[in-house]
Amino acid sequence: MRNAHVRALPVPASRVGPLIDQLSGPDDPLWPTPAWPPIRFDRPLSVGADGGHGPIRYHVTAYEPGRHVRFAFHPETGLHGYHELAVAPAGEHACVLRHAGEGRVHGRMVALWPLVARWLHDALIEDLLDNAELTVTGSVARPARWSPWVRLLRARRSVRPREVPVPAAAVLAWSAFEKIDFQDAWQLPMPASVTSDPAAWAEAAFRSPPRWLAALYALRNALVGLIGVERGDRSAFDPVARTENELLLGTDAGHLDFRASLLVADAKVTLSTVTVLKNARGRLYMAVVKRVHPVVVRHMLARAARLLTAAPRAL
């Protein structure tokens, strides 16, 4: 295994070197979290520090502050070798930031490296180099883009929302109506390093829907008039109440009243829906919508997680 990524930067090496020193620290500007598993060590960056990111484990074997750090892989990772990050001058006002790795693969990594690990590794490191360029210049000339294969691998590894009872902690949802005719809830584990602000989750879930969902909503608006139901608009997802960890959105209509709750608590994110049906039109409407509702809500919650964990891109 030999792998190298290089980024030329139009600033002195003295501007870039301190970024290396902040790896795994609380204000690390380089490592591309939350899009990727955070890098963690059992002590501040120094020779002997042990840790890694996700399932890839390694320890620091060499460290020259402001210039270079080298990590040796743990044998159980399936790699015998190292990877390192270094900055070198390229003139008085320029430098090169380089990440390189070298070693031998064994065990499962014989197959995983060429098929899976190398692709994910390359995407992570290019995101790291983007972060370096963004930090020292304020923009990225050519932002990295994940390949279709990387996007597919990440989608397959992502956790899917699961159906749960409406949590007792969703106080705003439970207190929205005296009587609830329909309720459901979908939940995800809280992704690492992602915001716990329920308003940010609501923005990611309900605003700027994908084209297929916008088309489905347009079809809904075209058909509901046949049963005397008013057409909806974006105000249907306006906030109506919030607490520190829960945001309640929704609207009242002639056929039903509904509320959607985004709750971020206990390292989980839960999207709950509670509805009151007012008349026969509402019951007829809900008899149809409840068939599609789980698919839409699962997608909205999963999409919100993807948007909030996407690496920052400088355009």
C-alpha positions, 0 to 999 in steps of 0.5 A: 500500500502506497498512498500520497496526497499533496496540496500546494498552498500560497502561504508560508509553511509557518502558517500551516505547521500550527494546524498539524499541532492542533490535530485531535484537539478541541479546536482542530481545524484540519480533521473533517468532522462531522463528515468523518469519524473524529480523530481521538488520542489518549493524550495530547498529540505527542510521541506515544499518543494512542488512538485513531479514527473509527476502526482505524487505530494507530499511535504516534511514533514521530512528532516535530511540532509545526512540521511533521507527525507520523502514525504507526498502524496497529496490527489488528487494523490490517495494515503494517506500516504508517501514515504521516502528515508534513508541511514543507516550504516551497519558497518564501511565501508558499508551502506544500502540505502532504499526507502519505502512507505506506505499508503492507496489507494483511487479513481482511484488509487485502480485499478491503483496501482496494475495494473500500478503505482506499476510496474512503481514505482518499476522500477523507484526506482530500477533505482534510486538505480542503480544510487546510486551504480554507483555513489559511486562505479563506477559500478553496480553489477546487473543492474535493468532491466525493465520487459516486462510489464513496457516496454509495459506500457511505450510504450503505454504512449509514444508520437508518431511522427506526420506528419508536414510540413517541418519546416521553421526553417529547413534551411539546408533542405530547402536550400539543393536543388534548386528544391524538388520533395519529402518532408515530416517531422515527429515531436515529443515533446522534452522529458524532460531532453534529449539532444538537440544536433541534432548529438546525435539524428541523431546517435540514429536514423540512427546508429545500426538499429533494425534487422527488419529494417536492413533486410528491407534495405538488401532486398532493396539492393538485389532488386534495381539492377533490375532497375539499382539503385546502392546499398546503405551503411552507408555512405548514412547517413553521415553528410553533414552540420550542424548548432547549432540546425540542422544536415543535412545528406544524399548522392547523387546517380545516380537516386536521391539525398536525405537529412535528417534533424534533427532539435531540436527547440522550444521544438520539434524534427523534422526529415525531408526528402527532395529528388530530382529525377534525372530520370525515375529510380528515379521516379520508385524507389520513387513510391515504397519507399514512401509507406514504408518511413513513417513507417520507419521514424516514427519508427526511430524517436520514437526509437531515443527518446526511446534510448535517454531517457533510464536510464543509465545502468552500465554493 
